[in-house]
Amino acid sequence: MKAEIIAVGTELLLGQIVNTNAQYLAQQCAAMGIDGYFQTVVGDNEARLKQAISLAKDRAELIIFTGGLGPTLDDLTKDVLAAFLQRELIMHQPSMDRITAFFEARGIAMVESNARQALMIAGSDALLNDTGMAVGNAMTLDGTHYVLLPGPPREMKPMFENYAKDWLRTVMRDEMPLYSTMLKFCGIGESSLEHALLDLIESQQDPTIAPYAKEGEVTIRLSTKAHSQEAANLQMASTVQMIRDRLGLYLYAQEDIGIEQAVLRLLAEKNATLAVAESCTGGLLSDLITSISGSSTSFLGGIICYSNQVKHELLRVPTTMLEGEGAPGAVSAETAQVLAEQLLILMKSDYAISITGVAGPNPSEGKPVGLVYIGVAQKGQPTLVVNVTHSGGRDLIKLKSAKTALYHLWKRLVE
Amino acid sequence: MKAEIIAVGTELLLGQIVNTNAQYLAQQCAAMGIDGYFQTVVGDNEARLKQAISLAKDRAELIIFTGGLGPTLDDLTKDVLAAFLQRELIMHQPSMDRITAFFEARGIAMVESNARQALMIAGSDALLNDTGMAVGNAMTLDGTHYVLLPGPPREMKPMFENYAKDWLRTVMRDEMPLYSTMLKFCGIGESSLEHALLDLIESQQDPTIAPYAKEGEVTIRLSTKAHSQEAANLQMASTVQMIRDRLGLYLYAQEDIGIEQAVLRLLAEKNATLAVAESCTGGLLSDLITSISGSSTSFLGGIICYSNQVKHELLRVPTTMLEGEGAPGAVSAETAQVLAEQLLILMKSDYAISITGVAGPNPSEGKPVGLVYIGVAQKGQPTLVVNVTHSGGRDLIKLKSAKTALYHLWKRLVE
């Protein structure tokens, strides 16, 4: 099935927001076996929106709209599509009841324009909005499928995930839908991973094997056509096992989570605590960890030892190690080890990670940009120190370093 | 002038990357007074790209392409446009020389396909690529302007900024181009800011006044038509002064930088040092600061005092303050003050910021999600403690809290 995504909103044409909805929907469609050939962005303008619909109808079998379902007069996606299809707009009573209840519960008078959000095109199926007010629509007419979703991602995504996906699977009845599973890797680059799986990737038929890299992590998506996720999982099990046999050392999850989340789960299972000492990552590692709700169960805190003064005074790295002729310097295995071991003592944690390196853009202590030392200390165990050299700009080196440090802790935790 | 942005790349249709290029170019065009009516995304496919060009030519006077200028056979934007315009592709010798020199310097044999990146459409102007290999193109034919830019943002943006912008200004000769200036605010919400400027915004003619909010900061863009940036600045000076008179307390820069950068500049000017103690922001404040190259001049480091244990043992917050019946608790003015003052002593810094609050999703110590206390300590001066309540999800509350803390330090630094 060929699809076109139409994002409606003048704020996109002005560059005030980035079209992340198109990316999300493109990913979701690809994962379901729906082909996207075009994406269009059009403003809150009746004539141009109509033109975009007419064009999309000629070149796609499925048109997914995002945006323009809100209460204001700018929000005209439903009106324009209804006129294009020569259908009426009717009230979706359950949505109207929800909107009324919302205002009543807060003791606020409802502005009449809010009722617009409960309108739907006659003959369409309602897609419920669990996180907002505007009801979504889905319908098939003259062989074209139309799906209308709200613009705000926190409304659009749950509506797609919980309602639109099932609706699409129903209209794709004849073509058995694709189901996927995600394998998440850290500590290995995309090209090394592809190399290890080259024979599988080249001979792939069913399931399909699609690797792609996100910063500091690599994902493989396996997809197969099946009648349900459970049936798909069974069909993919032997391929998953083959990949696990080869790359199990780097495979930290079989679902779409970050390595920080995998690490926090293992720490919670072991009832263990963690502290971090960050030099070149400058707080990013802690920020990644604390972006996960519930991280306070295991994460005690850390030291941002950005200056040598802090490395020496708080974490007891000897001055002779940090500075002077022939000293290893702040960016060294020796310093990484002292940082991690002293942190373990200072914070009384079960595990401690240290990171020290050169984030750039300029070399430091004569050491090249991207060189990073990572220490992983554990109570009663020898400390692990590794070094890696990352490429990229300052932000990317910080991110890759934080992810690599989490990977080495993860490995220690699963050993 | 009406413009259409065409992003070329199957990776966009598959959702592997998000189309940030379209946002950047839309912003740039809006700032220059060029109207964007449509944005299109099309894959690496000859027939469909040709269709997109043909359509855009009918509805726009300027077509900006991104992507498809690379070395591989997938990269066909130049080929397809040249065929569409019935023009030859010719070699741009300076680009070819640069590519050859790159490979020679690294002692690598150049694969022939790399020469494709030096091709340009006959009769077009070359747009140099200072950060990559593929040369850009710009030309006018039959009243339509075509600008071809590479896909990777780190190549596309410098090419647009340094070459395409001037080229566009030349072809816009008849319409005097728009020039802008940015005013950046922190510590005030978008609606309060709009309210303070309502009369100016409602009566705006020249310059135009466009406020927009980014997370934790607000920007006002003033724009006016002029023959140069200098002339524009003169035309806008009295409006800038009027805004400064009303909102100077929140106006931290007259250029597009973050509050962290403004703070770092002031610290460097004063030759002063900074340390931070982060509880609910969990490292994000340090991460923001250390994302600025050169931050090590002023930033010593910090303590991520996520647990009460760290607050007590490293930063000497009394246990009786943190826990027990009637204690102020970790999220309190008292704790924020001790954290900032003890940090100043521990780190021997000139300034210290502390942040403690409830990032959510659940309340803590019976305190509501979003409540945050910020301490700003300075050697020899009384400590400032403020509290704010932020709305939003966990990540947004962290970000707004970090930005607000930087704002209060900025205010102290300019006092």
Boltz contact constraints between the chains, C-beta under 6 A:
constraints:
  - contact:
      token1: [A, 13]
      token2: [B, 26]
      max_distance: 6.0
  - contact:
      token1: [A, 13]
      token2: [B, 36]
      max_distance: 6.0
  - contact:
      token1: [A, 14]
      token2: [B, 26]
      max_distance: 6.0
  - contact:
      token1: [A, 14]
      token2: [B, 30]
      max_distance: 6.0
  - contact:
      token1: [A, 15]
      token2: [B, 23]
      max_distance: 6.0
  - contact:
      token1: [A, 15]
      token2: [B, 26]
      max_distance: 6.0
  - contact:
      token1: [A, 15]
      token2: [B, 27]
      max_distance: 6.0
  - contact:
      token1: [A, 16]
      token2: [B, 212]
      max_distance: 6.0
  - contact:
      token1: [A, 18]
      token2: [B, 20]
      max_distance: 6.0
  - contact:
      token1: [A, 18]
      token2: [B, 23]
      max_distance: 6.0
  - contact:
      token1: [A, 19]
      token2: [B, 19]
      max_distance: 6.0
  - contact:
      token1: [A, 20]
      token2: [B, 18]
      max_distance: 6.0
  - contact:
      token1: [A, 23]
      token2: [B, 15]
      max_distance: 6.0
  - contact:
      token1: [A, 23]
      token2: [B, 18]
      max_distance: 6.0
  - contact:
      token1: [A, 26]
      token2: [B, 13]
      max_distance: 6.0
  - contact:
      token1: [A, 26]
      token2: [B, 14]
      max_distance: 6.0
  - contact:
      token1: [A, 26]
      token2: [B, 15]
      max_distance: 6.0
  - contact:
      token1: [A, 27]
      token2: [B, 15]
      max_distance: 6.0
  - contact:
      token1: [A, 30]
      token2: [B, 14]
      max_distance: 6.0
  - contact:
      token1: [A, 36]
      token2: [B, 13]
      max_distance: 6.0
  - contact:
      token1: [A, 38]
      token2: [B, 42]
      max_distance: 6.0
  - contact:
      token1: [A, 39]
      token2: [B, 41]
      max_distance: 6.0
  - contact:
      token1: [A, 40]
      token2: [B, 40]
      max_distance: 6.0
  - contact:
      token1: [A, 41]
      token2: [B, 39]
      max_distance: 6.0
  - contact:
      token1: [A, 42]
      token2: [B, 38]
      max_distance: 6.0
  - contact:
      token1: [A, 212]
      token2: [B, 16]
      max_distance: 6.0
  - contact:
      token1: [A, 282]
      token2: [B, 286]
      max_distance: 6.0
  - contact:
      token1: [A, 282]
      token2: [B, 287]
      max_distance: 6.0
  - contact:
      token1: [A, 282]
      token2: [B, 290]
      max_distance: 6.0
  - contact:
      token1: [A, 283]
      token2: [B, 283]
      max_distance: 6.0
  - contact:
      token1: [A, 283]
      token2: [B, 286]
      max_distance: 6.0
  - contact:
      token1: [A, 283]
      token2: [B, 287]
      max_distance: 6.0
  - contact:
      token1: [A, 284]
      token2: [B, 287]
      max_distance: 6.0
  - contact:
      token1: [A, 286]
      token2: [B, 282]
      max_distance: 6.0
  - contact:
      token1: [A, 286]
      token2: [B, 283]
      max_distance: 6.0
  - contact:
      token1: [A, 286]
      token2: [B, 304]
      max_distance: 6.0
  - contact:
      token1: [A, 287]
      token2: [B, 282]
      max_distance: 6.0
  - contact:
      token1: [A, 287]
      token2: [B, 283]
      max_distance: 6.0
  - contact:
      token1: [A, 287]
      token2: [B, 284]
      max_distance: 6.0
  - contact:
      token1: [A, 287]
      token2: [B, 287]
      max_distance: 6.0
  - contact:
      token1: [A, 290]
      token2: [B, 282]
      max_distance: 6.0
  - contact:
      token1: [A, 293]
      token2: [B, 361]
      max_distance: 6.0
  - contact:
      token1: [A, 293]
      token2: [B, 394]
      max_distance: 6.0
  - contact:
      token1: [A, 299]
      token2: [B, 306]
      max_distance: 6.0
  - contact:
      token1: [A, 300]
      token2: [B, 307]
      max_distance: 6.0
  - contact:
      token1: [A, 300]
      token2: [B, 310]
      max_distance: 6.0
  - contact:
      token1: [A, 301]
      token2: [B, 304]
      max_distance: 6.0
  - contact:
      token1: [A, 301]
      token2: [B, 305]
      max_distance: 6.0
  - contact:
      token1: [A, 301]
      token2: [B, 306]
      max_distance: 6.0
  - contact:
      token1: [A, 301]
      token2: [B, 307]
      max_distance: 6.0
  - contact:
      token1: [A, 301]
      token2: [B, 310]
      max_distance: 6.0
  - contact:
      token1: [A, 302]
      token2: [B, 304]
      max_distance: 6.0
  - contact:
      token1: [A, 304]
      token2: [B, 286]
      max_distance: 6.0
  - contact:
      token1: [A, 304]
      token2: [B, 301]
      max_distance: 6.0
  - contact:
      token1: [A, 304]
      token2: [B, 302]
      max_distance: 6.0
  - contact:
      token1: [A, 305]
      token2: [B, 301]
      max_distance: 6.0
  - contact:
      token1: [A, 306]
      token2: [B, 299]
      max_distance: 6.0
  - contact:
      token1: [A, 306]
      token2: [B, 301]
      max_distance: 6.0
  - contact:
      token1: [A, 307]
      token2: [B, 300]
      max_distance: 6.0
  - contact:
      token1: [A, 307]
      token2: [B, 301]
      max_distance: 6.0
  - contact:
      token1: [A, 310]
      token2: [B, 300]
      max_distance: 6.0
  - contact:
      token1: [A, 310]
      token2: [B, 301]
      max_distance: 6.0
  - contact:
      token1: [A, 361]
      token2: [B, 293]
      max_distance: 6.0
  - contact:
      token1: [A, 394]
      token2: [B, 293]
      max_distance: 6.0
  - contact:
      token1: [A, 395]
      token2: [B, 291]
      max_distance: 6.0
